[in-house]
């Protein structure tokens, strides 16, 4: 019981940990820009190589493949290389910076694919390791949820700023008939006339990544013995005294079952989020509303502004609200949003706008909320974090692949898939909560029985003496 009370003690705020957390947030912000800068500048990359859209668009596929590989490697090495965890995450910045800077200077499409693979790999490594490291730095404090939500806000802020940052550097032009006028020669001519292009922008982003690497070196030097002991506690081979038979942590089978349920939740949640924000414009154009491209593009703004705003608010709300309440609110908002689009979004513009905004608010905290709730039940390590990120990325790929085959002819598929996924997520989360509550009740009963037995044994020993 004494160790149980110790587990529930709230640790104080630590300035040392805060200083080490700031580079993690800055890394998520830079990665948000670098991850999303390819979309707004895809036509400029196309002009450099003088290839078709279908060819250059494969960079997103290679990026996703690299991200999955980064998740797997991160889960395997970061627990082993705990002493160098900041250096490994800093190294992911160097990979992202070098591959991003070199991208617009590559005239060979296979080289472009390889650089996209490297960028995706570094992104997967950072996303997995950064979330777990932040959670472990602040475990046992009331700030843990807030600072993990801050990771997601930093990334989404970078994602929102990416198209704004790219706009002054874009050189792609089209004629009135929509046919591309740029060849490689024309692109070079436009660069000379405009002075700035993505060949200026991408190296700037690469330089920022390299500059931020120095912050991770400083954080590595500040990584004191107390934090290293916390890191050792999350290793699979660690001797964590809290992982006794009287906890979910102490039962490998229970940990695997709970990890599997949350992985399934993230597969559905991240898959539906990515497919919605990717094909929202297509839905707006192809649905009975028949919006033009400019109006359809504005729908993305209606999604991303509430998305980023909610992630910002959660930094403060997470101190007062439990992860489960945040998850339930997110699921409710997402379900109502998709239902609104399903019923009204195809015929009323206001219905589509309201439903899109609700989904922006709802999707904002599904990943971080599930991540933090899981950590309140089981000690988080990089292997588990890698599994979560892997299933989230895999869900995005599966949803995008299937949607690409049906969305053009059946745009109504989009709100149906999101609503069905939210219902499945709610059901899966409900099952997980019931299972965990059953386990916890059984554990408490075992603790009481053990305490009674130990008390009786002590009384018998005192009586004999």
N, C-alpha and C positions, 0 to 999 in steps of 0.2 A: 504493500500500500504506500510505503514511503517513496518508492521509485515511481509509482503511478502519479503521486502528487507532484513529484519533481518534473515529470513529463509535461504537466499542465501549467507549470509556472511560466508566466509571460516574461520573456527576456527584454531588457531595456534597449532603447535605440543606441546604435553604435555608429559613431562618425567614421571609424575605420572601415566598416563594411559599406557605409554610404559612399565613401571615396572610391571604393572598388566597384560599386554598382554603377556609378556614373558612366564609365567607359562602356559598360554593357548596354546601357540605354543609347548612348551615342552610336554604338555599333549597329543596333537594331534600326536606328534612324537612317544611317548611311545605307544599310542593306535594303531598307524600304525604297530608297531612291534608285539604287542600282538594280534591284529586282524588277522594278516597274518602268524603268527608263526605256527599255527595249520596245514596249508597246507604242508609245508616241513617236518613236524614231524609226520604226520598222521600215517605213517607206524610204527613208534616207539610206538605211543599210541596203535596201533593195537597189537603190540607184547606184551605190558604190560598186556593187557586183554586177549590175545589169542583168538581174535574174527575175523570175516570176515570183509573185507573192507566195504561191504555194511552196516554193523552194526555201525562201528566207524564213517563212513561218515555222519551219521545222526547228528553228533555234529554241522555240518554247518547249518542244518535245525533248530535245537534248538537255535543256535546262532542268526539266522535271526528272529526267533519268539521273542526272548528276545529283540532284537534291535527294533522291532516294538513296543513292550510294553514300552521300554525306551523312544521312541519318544513321545508316547501318554502321559506318566506320566510327562515328561519334559515340554510339552506344557501346562499341567494343573497346575503344582506346581511352576515353576520358576518365573512366573509373580506374584504369590501370595507371594512367599518367596524371594522377591527382595533383602532384607537386607542380606540374607544368600546365595546369588547366587554363590559366590566363594566356600563356604563350601559345597554346594550341588555338584558342579562340582568336588571338591576335593574328596568328598565321592564316586563319580563314579570311581575315581582312586583306592580307597581302595577296592571297590568291584571287579574291574578288577584284581588288584594285588593278592587278596586273592584267587579268583577263578582260576586264572592262576597258582599260586604257588601250589595249591592243586591238579590240574588236573592229573599230572603223578603219584601221590601217591594214586589214586583211583582205586580199583580193581573191582568195581561194575559198570556195564555199565549204569544203571539208575543214579548213582551219577555223572558219566561223563556227561550225558545229562543235569542234573540239573546245574552243574557248567558251562556248555556251555551256558545255558539259562541265568544264572547270568552275564556271560561275555558279552553276547549280549545286555542285559538290560543296563549295565553300558556304553557300547559303544554307544547305541542309546541316552542315557541321555547326554553323553559328546558331541556327534556330534551336537545335536540340540542346547543345551545350549551354547556350546562354540562358534559356529558361530554367534549366535544372540548377545551374550555378547560382542564379539569382534566388531561387527558392531555397537553396541550401544555406546561402548567406544569411537569410532573414527567417529561417525556420525557428518557430517558437516565439516570434514577436508578432505584435498586432499589425505590423507593416508588411508582412509577407505577401498577402493577397494584393495589397495596393501596388507594391513594387513589381510583381509579376504582371499585373495589368498594365503598368507603365511600360513594360517591354513591348506589349502589343500596341499601345498607343504610339510609341516612338516609331514602330514600323509603319503603322497606318498613316502617321503624319508624313513620313518620307514618301509613302505611296501616293498621297494626295498632292504633294509638292512636285512629284516627278514630271507630270505633264506640263506644269507651270514652268519648271526649270528648263524643260526641253524646247519650249516654244520659240525663244529667241535664237536657237541654234538650228532650227529646221530649215532646210533648203529645198525640199521636194515641192515640185509644182506640177499641176495638171492643166490641160487645155479645157476648153468649154465642153468638149464632148466626153470629158472624163478620161481621155487617153493620156498616159504618162509621156511627157515630152523629154524627160531626162534620160540620157544614156550616161555611161561612165564619163565620157568627154564633157557632156553638158553639165554633169554634176560638178566636175572639177572647175568648170567655168563659173558656175554659180558660187562655188566656194570662194574663188578669187574675188568676185564682185561683192559678196556679202561679208567677207573677212572672217566671220565666225560660223562654225558648223559643228556637227557632232564630232568631228575630229578635234575640236577644241573642248567640247563638253565632256566627252568620255575620259580623256586624260586628266581633266580637272577632278572628276569623281575618283579616278584611280589614285591621284595624289592625296585626296582627302582620306582615303582608306589607309594609305601608307603613313600619313600623319597620325591618324588615330591609333595605329599600331604602337606608337611610342607610349600612348596612354596605357595600353595593356602591359607594356614592359614595366611601367611604374606600378601598376596594380599588382603585377607579379612580385615585385620587390616588397610591396606592402602586405603581401599575403602572409600574415603572422601565424604563429604556432597554433593559436586558438582556432582560427579558420581552417587550418590544415587538419586539426582533429575532427572538426565537423565534416570535412570532406571524406576523411577515412571512415566515418560512421556510415556513409551511404554506399560504400563498396560492398560487393557481394561477399567478399571474403573477410569483411571486417568483423570484429567482435563487438558488436553493438549490444550493450547490456539490456536494452529495451526490447530486443528481439527474443523474447522468452516465449514459452508455450502459452502464456496468458496474453497473447496479442495476435492480430492478423499477420503482423510482420514475422512472427515466429512460425508461421505455417506456410510453407512454399506453395502448397496446392491452393490455399485460399488467395494468396497473392496473385497466382497465375489466373485464377477464375476472375478476380476483380479487374486485373489488368486487361484480360480479354474483353470483358463487358465495356470498359471505358474505351478500349481501342475500337470496338464496334460502334460506340457512340460517336467517336471522333471521325470515323470513316464516313458515317452518314452526315454528320454536321458540317464538316469541312467540305465534303463533296457537294452538298447542296448549296453552301455559301459560294464556292468558286464557280459552279455552273450558273448560278443566278447572276452574279456580277459580270460574268463573261458574256452571257447571251441575253442580257437585259436589253441591249440596244436592238438585237435581232428580233426579240419579242415585240418591242415597241413598233418596229417597222413592219413586221409580217402579220401582226395581229389585226383584227378588224379596225383598229384605230388608224392604221396606215400613216404613222407619223413620218415626217421627213427626217433626214439624217441628223440635222442640227437639233431638232426637238428630241430625237431619240438619244442623242449623245448627252443632252441635259439630264436625262434620267439617271445617268451614272453619277452626276453631281448630287442629285437628290438621294442617291444611295450612300455615297462615300462621306458626305458631310455628317449625317447622323451616325454613321459607322465610326468615324474618328471622334466625334463629340462624345459618344457613349463611352468609348475607351478612355477618354480623358476624365469623364465624370467618375468612372469606376475606380480611378486612383484614390478618390476621396470616399466614395460610397463603400468601398470594400472594407474600410476600417470599421464600419458600423453594421454592415450586412454580411451574413454568412454566405459562403460559396454556394450552398444549396439554394438559398433564396435568389441569388443572382442568376443561377442556372434556370430556375423555374420561371423567373420574369423574362429571361431571354427566350425560352421556349414558347411562352405565351405570346410574346410580341411577334416572334417569327411565325407562329401558327396563324395568328390573326392577320398578319401581313400577307402571307401566301393565300389565305382564304379570301381576303379582300381583292387581291389581283385576280384570283380564279373567278369570282362572281362579277366584279365590276371592271377589272383592269382591261378587258378586251373591248369595252364599249364606252367607258367614261374615263377621260384623261385624269380627272381628279382622283378617281378610284385607283388608277395605276400609280399616281404620285403618292397617295397616302399609303398604299400597300408597300411600295418601294421604300419609303421612309421608315415604316415599321420594321421591315426586314433589315434595314441598315442598323437600327437600334438593337434588334434582336440578335443578329449574327455576331455583334461586336464582342461578346463575352463567352461564346460557347466553348472555344478552345481553352482559354485561360480559366474559366469557371470550372470546367471538368478537371483540368490539370491541378488546380488548387484543392478542390474537394478530395481528389484522390490522395493528395499529399497529407490531408488531415487524417487519413486512415492507414496509409502505408508509407514507410520511408522511401522517398523518391531517390532514384539514382539515374545515371546516364543511360543505362540499358533500358529501363522502363521509359525514360524520356524519348529515347530513340525509337522505341516501339510505337509510342503515341504519334510522333512526328511522321514516322513511316506510314502508318495507317491513314493519317490525315492526308498525306500526299497521294497515297494510293487511291483513296476515295475521290480526290479531285480528278485524277487521271481517268478513273472508271466512269465517273459522271460526265466528264467532258467528252470522252470517246463516244459514249452512247448518245448524248445529246446532239453531237455533231451530225449524227445520222438521221435524226428525226425532227430537229427543231425548225428547219426551214419549211417543211410541209405541214408540220403540226406544232405551231408555236404554243398552243395550250398545254403542251407537255411540260413546259417550264414550271408554272405554278402547281401543277399536279405533283411533279416530282419533289418540289420543295415541301409542300404540305404533307405528302406521304412520308418524307424523311423526318419531318418534325414530329409526326405522330409516332414513328418508330423510335426516334430518339427519346421521347417522353416515356414510352413503354420500357425501353431498355434501362433508362435511368431509374425508373420506378422499381424495376426488378433488382437493380444493383443496390438501391437503398434498403429494400426489404431484406435482401440477403445479408448485407452488412449488419443491419440491425439485429437479425437473428444470431449472427456470429457474436456480436458484442454482448448480447444478453447471455449467451452461453458462456462467454469468457468471464463475465461478471459473476455468474453463478459458480464457475470453477474457482475464481479468486476467493469468494466467500467460503466455499467448502475448504479450500486450502488454508485459509486463515483460521477457521474453526478447528481444523485438525492440528495446526501448529499451536493454537492456544491450549487445546486439551493436552497436547504433549508436554507443553511447558508446565501446566498445572500438575500433571502427574510427576514430572521430575522434581518440582518443588515439594510435593507431598512426600516423595521418597526421601529427600534430603531432610 
